[in-house]
Amino acid sequence: MGVEPSLFARAAAAVPGYRWGPVREKDLHRDGRKERADRLVLSRLSAPWRTARQLRSLEARPRAALEPFRFGVLGDAEPGRFWIFRKLFNIPGVFERQVCAMQGHDVDFTIQLGDMVSRGIMRNYLRFFRTMGRIAPRRPYLTVIGNHDRLSPHHRSNADLYLASFGKTNYSFDRGGVRFVVLDTSAHRVTRSQLRWLDMVLETDLRKVVFTHIPPACLRRWTDFGLSRGIGGFRPGAVELTEVCARRRVDRVYLGHIHAFGVQDFRGVRYVLTGGGGSPLFPSGVEDRFHHFIVAEAGPDGIRETVHGLDGRSFEIPSGRVLFSA
């Protein structure tokens, strides 16, 4: 039985070396074998970093309700899709250096706010996990899905490789006196079902911290760029998200996506932009663009953050009402 022409046409675009000629059936089988082999390698390399496994490791060392502890927050890490951007705006090896530096701050866990890869394809994920294997952070390492971690960063696309590597894209966990919530905004939206889930999971007397990738477009000091209003954020569900966070008295929302740093107090909730994990520092509407990570300390008196720059300098974020960024 022959293979349908449409299948040949699809394979011709996918199999290297056959751009100008018809694809043979044996080449389809060879390509299929390679994909299966790559998925087996991905499964092996990603197994130590799956979210469920990292959370079990964290739960094995519990904290009492009023016991202070630290956690690290690292922003976008992908090196840039195009060589010209890497040449103009990036410094090689920043992500690796910052992950290693964070291990020296006695953090209970690190969370990375998405965009681990420049595009969610197999070779990029394999490269990322090989890098993680070399760095080998000693503390639990959790992740947020970013738009670049999907198959196509800027169009509707699947998150199959993230799901296969890490697991759920929306999840929560408790640590000491804090409930941590990871919310998926990688598709440039928050759905009604996500908002219902978020409202339910934030119904707690614990302190509340939310991690997500893309800022709501209504945080316009970050999301406006020139005459383009809200272009740096997501719009569907944005206002509703900030309303839920305000009503549930969320202590912090940590955001990435924009490769910069800033702090906004919006509707009584503090939003911290920390997108300096190692990705290119593109021009944007935010002036404070530098590579950095955050070490936060949670305790009975609240949450305090220290920003650590790549140059070794650091500063604390003031506890009073502030507005950093242009």
C-alpha positions in Angstrom: 0.0 0.0 0.0 1.5 3.4 -1.0 1.9 6.5 1.1 -0.5 9.4 0.4 0.9 12.2 -1.6 0.1 14.7 1.1 2.2 12.8 3.5 5.1 12.9 1.1 4.6 16.6 0.6 4.7 17.2 4.4 7.8 15.0 4.8 9.6 16.8 1.9 9.6 19.9 3.9 10.8 18.1 7.0 13.5 15.8 5.7 16.8 17.5 4.9 18.4 16.9 1.6 15.1 16.3 -0.4 14.2 19.9 -1.2 14.4 19.4 -4.9 13.2 15.8 -5.3 10.5 13.4 -4.2 10.8 11.7 -0.8 11.1 8.0 -0.7 9.1 5.9 1.7 12.3 4.6 3.4 13.3 8.2 4.1 10.0 8.7 6.0 10.7 5.7 8.1 14.2 6.9 8.8 12.9 10.3 9.8 10.4 8.6 12.1 13.1 6.5 13.7 15.1 9.6 14.4 12.2 11.4 16.0 11.5 8.4 18.3 15.2 8.2 19.2 15.3 12.0 20.0 12.2 11.6 22.2 13.8 8.8 24.2 16.9 11.0 24.7 14.7 13.9 25.8 12.8 11.7 28.2 16.1 10.5 29.8 17.7 14.0 30.0 14.6 15.8 31.3 13.6 13.1 33.9 15.6 14.7 36.7 14.0 18.2 36.0 10.3 17.2 35.9 8.2 19.5 38.1 6.7 16.7 40.1 10.2 15.3 40.9 11.6 18.7 41.9 8.6 19.3 44.2 9.1 16.0 45.9 12.7 16.9 46.6 11.5 20.3 48.0 8.9 18.6 50.2 11.5 16.3 51.6 12.9 19.3 53.5 9.9 21.1 54.9 9.7 24.5 56.5 7.6 25.4 59.6 4.8 28.0 59.0 6.7 30.9 60.5 10.2 29.8 59.5 12.0 32.2 57.2 13.4 30.8 54.0 14.9 32.1 50.7 14.0 31.3 47.1 15.6 32.5 43.8 13.9 34.0 40.8 15.5 34.0 37.4 14.1 35.5 34.2 14.3 34.7 30.5 17.3 32.6 29.5 17.0 31.8 25.8 20.0 33.0 23.9 18.1 34.7 21.0 16.7 33.1 17.8 18.8 35.0 15.3 22.6 35.5 15.2 22.4 39.2 14.7 20.4 39.7 18.0 22.9 37.5 19.8 25.7 39.5 18.4 24.2 42.9 19.2 22.5 42.4 22.5 23.7 39.2 24.2 26.6 38.0 26.4 27.2 34.2 26.0 27.0 32.1 29.1 25.1 34.5 31.3 22.4 32.0 32.2 24.9 29.4 33.3 26.8 31.9 35.4 23.7 33.2 37.2 22.3 29.7 38.0 25.7 28.8 39.5 25.9 32.1 41.4 22.4 31.6 42.9 23.4 28.3 44.4 25.7 30.3 46.8 22.8 32.2 48.4 21.3 29.3 50.3 18.0 29.3 48.4 15.5 26.5 49.1 14.5 26.5 45.4 15.0 28.4 42.2 12.2 29.2 39.7 12.9 30.2 36.1 10.2 32.4 34.6 10.1 30.9 31.1 11.8 31.2 27.7 14.4 28.5 28.4 14.8 27.8 24.7 14.6 30.2 21.7 11.9 28.0 20.1 10.2 24.9 21.4 11.8 22.4 19.0 13.6 19.2 19.8 17.3 20.2 19.4 16.8 23.3 21.6 15.3 21.3 24.4 18.0 18.7 24.2 20.7 21.5 24.3 19.0 23.0 27.3 18.9 19.8 29.3 22.5 19.0 28.5 23.4 22.4 29.8 21.4 21.8 33.0 23.2 18.5 33.3 26.6 20.3 33.3 25.5 23.0 35.7 23.8 20.5 38.0 22.2 22.9 40.5 22.0 21.4 44.0 18.6 22.9 45.0 15.2 22.2 43.4 14.8 23.9 40.0 11.2 24.8 39.0 10.0 26.4 35.8 7.3 28.6 34.2 6.4 28.0 30.5 7.3 31.0 28.3 6.1 31.8 24.8 9.4 30.7 23.3 9.1 27.3 25.0 6.2 26.6 22.6 6.6 25.4 19.0 6.1 28.9 17.7 6.9 31.9 20.0 4.5 34.4 18.4 1.7 32.3 16.9 -0.8 29.8 18.3 1.1 26.6 18.7 1.5 23.5 20.9 3.6 23.1 24.1 4.1 19.4 23.6 7.8 19.3 24.4 7.5 21.4 27.5 4.7 19.1 28.7 6.7 16.0 27.9 9.8 17.5 29.7 8.3 19.2 32.8 4.6 18.4 33.1 1.8 20.8 34.0 1.9 24.4 33.0 -0.4 25.6 35.8 0.4 24.3 39.3 0.8 25.4 42.9 2.7 24.3 46.1 3.0 25.4 49.7 6.3 26.2 51.4 6.4 27.4 55.0 3.8 30.1 55.3 3.5 30.8 51.6 1.4 29.4 48.7 3.3 29.6 45.4 1.3 29.6 42.2 2.6 29.1 38.6 0.3 30.5 35.9 0.7 29.8 32.2 0.5 33.0 30.1 2.7 31.6 27.3 -0.2 31.7 24.7 -0.5 35.5 25.3 -3.7 35.1 27.3 -5.4 33.9 30.5 -8.5 31.8 29.9 -11.7 31.8 32.0 -10.9 28.4 33.3 -7.5 29.5 34.4 -9.0 32.5 36.2 -11.4 30.2 38.0 -8.6 27.9 39.0 -6.4 30.8 40.1 -9.2 32.3 42.2 -9.7 29.0 43.9 -6.1 28.2 44.6 -5.5 31.7 46.0 -8.3 31.2 48.6 -5.9 30.7 51.5 -4.7 32.5 54.6 -1.1 31.8 53.6 0.9 34.5 51.9 0.5 34.3 48.2 3.1 34.5 45.4 2.4 34.2 41.7 4.9 33.4 39.0 4.1 33.9 35.3 5.8 34.8 32.1 4.0 37.5 30.2 2.9 40.7 32.0 -0.7 41.8 31.7 -1.0 44.5 29.1 -2.6 46.9 31.7 0.8 47.3 33.3 1.5 49.9 30.7 4.7 51.3 32.0 6.3 48.0 30.9 4.1 46.9 28.0 3.9 50.2 26.0 6.6 50.6 23.4 6.5 53.9 21.5 3.0 54.5 20.2 2.1 50.8 20.5 0.0 50.4 23.6 0.3 47.1 25.6 2.3 45.4 22.9 4.7 43.9 25.5 1.9 42.1 27.4 -1.1 40.0 26.9 -4.7 41.4 26.7 -7.3 38.5 27.0 -7.8 38.0 30.7 -5.3 40.7 31.7 -7.6 43.0 33.7 -9.4 40.0 35.2 -6.0 38.6 36.4 -5.1 41.8 38.2 -8.6 41.9 39.8 -8.2 38.4 41.1 -4.7 39.1 42.5 -6.0 42.3 44.1 -9.1 40.7 45.7 -7.1 37.7 47.0 -4.4 40.1 48.4 -1.5 38.5 46.5 1.9 39.6 48.0 4.0 39.3 44.8 3.6 38.6 41.1 6.9 37.8 39.4 7.0 38.3 35.6 9.5 37.8 32.8 9.1 38.2 29.0 10.5 41.8 28.8 14.3 41.5 29.2 14.6 44.2 31.9 13.9 44.9 35.6 11.2 46.9 37.3 8.8 47.2 40.2 5.2 48.4 40.1 2.6 48.5 42.8 -0.7 48.1 41.0 -4.1 47.8 42.7 -2.4 47.0 46.0 -0.3 44.2 44.5 3.4 44.3 43.9 4.5 43.2 40.4 8.2 42.5 40.0 9.6 42.4 36.4 12.8 40.2 36.3 13.6 39.3 32.7 17.4 39.5 32.9 18.2 35.8 33.2 20.5 35.6 30.1 18.4 36.5 27.1 19.4 39.4 24.8 18.8 42.8 26.3 16.7 44.2 23.5 15.6 47.8 23.4 12.2 48.2 25.0 10.0 50.7 26.8 11.8 49.8 30.1 15.1 51.6 30.7 16.5 49.3 33.4 17.9 46.6 31.2 20.6 44.5 32.8 21.3 40.8 33.5 20.3 39.8 37.0 18.6 37.4 39.3 16.6 37.9 42.5 17.0 36.2 45.9 13.8 36.7 48.0 13.3 36.0 51.7 9.9 35.0 52.9 9.1 35.2 56.7 6.5 36.4 59.2 7.1 40.0 58.3 6.6 39.6 54.6 8.8 39.2 51.5 12.0 41.1 50.9 14.1 40.9 47.7 17.7 41.5 46.8 18.6 42.0 43.1 22.0 40.6 42.1 23.6 41.9 38.9 26.0 40.1 36.7 28.7 42.5 37.7 28.5 41.3 41.3 26.7 44.3 42.7 23.4 44.0 44.5 20.7 46.1 46.0 17.5 45.6 48.0 14.1 46.5 46.7 12.5 49.0 49.1 9.6 47.8 51.1 7.6 51.1 50.6 5.5 51.8 47.6 7.8 52.2 44.6 7.8 52.4 40.9 11.1 51.4 39.2 11.4 51.6 35.3 10.7 54.2 32.8 
